[in-house]
Amino acid sequence: MADRRRIVQLDKSRVWHPYTEMSRYRAEVEPLVVAEARGSRLVDADGKTYLDGNGSWWTCALGHNHPRLVAALKQQAEQLCHTALAGIAHENASELAEALVSVAPDGLEHVFFSDNGSTSVEVAMKLALQYWAQNGRPERTRFAALSDAFHGETLGVTALGGVEVFRAPFDPVLLECAHLPSPGDPEVSLERALDALETIVREGADSLAAIVLEPMVQGAAGMRIYDAAYLRRARELCDRHDVFLVADEVFAGYGRTGTRWACDHAGIAPDVLCTAKGFTGGMLPMAGTLATERIFQGFLGDAERAFYYGHTFCGNPLGAAVAREVLRVYDEERILERAKPKAARIADAFAAMGKLPGVARTRALGMIGALDLEGGAGYLADAGWRVYAEARERGAYLRPLGNVVYVTPSLNIPDEDLDALLAIARESVEAVVRKGA
Ligand SMILES: *Cc1c(COP(=O)(O)O)cnc(C)c1O
């Protein structure tokens, strides 16, 4: 058994945690020390188990340590762990790109590999900027995104982001991005969101390189779910004004919202699609950016037109082997089809929680259920963390977003685990409301 005390002591003296104010963390937080995980459960250093309501930071679509993914990883590790991808080909990158294109929305024909969700969107931004720069529209250097958007953490994509605390320190140095009223914001009507979208594309087309959207659900904004009509209008407007539409499916893809791609809800295909997280079933850091033939063609014919971009671990054989196996598991275990009744269970449970005192509103889409606790909003609000503490006592891990409590478990979570998770979520919310009153 791992020595929990030593791990925490070293952690607090040496490890700088992501998204964490470290003085409070050091003084007050007793972190979960995860030692193992299997299926829908985490096991801590003392052997206690927790239902993973968070799908391991939204990545682990097939559960932890799916035996087929572990086997694919082991086998590949014995054969080839790393090779450069510049000028070298390998079976897993080739077959993965082919398999991905075959399940991608129409027209996405080429795959650029990178390491994580942020870089998959960074690639999309650079493709758009360079495409226009060398194909007759160099003045197209701006982007548009939704208010409260989240597209990752590199400096480029930080410009697209709208979560205030993630963005504010870098504001003076960011690329130009117009932030649109979000159709997922309960204060904004769909009508108003569509009007604002239309205005920005019509009036800004000359300077816009791309519109970047998290289709159907804005994850980090607080699991804000919106109407597919917005995506359809975005597609129409981008077509009419010849602006690129980038779909950041890093979180929403791979069936998270109930269809393979969130864009499928609207029946649209973007010009660029970004995938990560569920792409490797959350097992390895790996991402893909898919682009149309037109965009690919825009980089051909002359050394100076090439896309001079890459990462050391682009298309790495381990990640690619696992990502191939993920696609096979989706097919052979009929993951999308079998998640449908699970999604319905989530939707029912959250609708019922909407009647609890202290709950302002609820929503659900696919394998996501979310509720807003009454009281302050925003990433730093802390009622959600009280629910986290209650859930942890009861054997579930529920990482909140401010006052938004949500579940987004693996797509293949067994029904009994899902029911237990939903019951714990409900009891934990009730306990916090009771104690707060
Ligand atoms: C998580 C996320 C990212 C960033 O992915 P990382 O792998 O953490 O860099 C980008 N876009 C969306 C929509 C995400 O949810």
The ligand as a Gaussian input file, in Angstrom:
#p B3LYP/6-31G(d) Opt

LIG

0 1
 C       -9.942000      20.149000     -21.805000
 C      -10.262000      20.993000     -22.967000
 C       -9.237000      21.575000     -23.759000
 C       -7.801000      21.478000     -23.374000
 O       -7.307000      20.175000     -23.404000
 P       -5.946000      19.834000     -22.617000
 O       -5.659000      18.428000     -23.005000
 O       -6.235000      20.018000     -21.161000
 O       -4.912000      20.788000     -23.081000
 C       -9.604000      22.279000     -24.873000
 N      -10.894000      22.433000     -25.215000
 C      -11.892000      21.900000     -24.489000
 C      -13.301000      22.077000     -24.938000
 C      -11.616000      21.177000     -23.332000
 O      -12.606000      20.684000     -22.590000

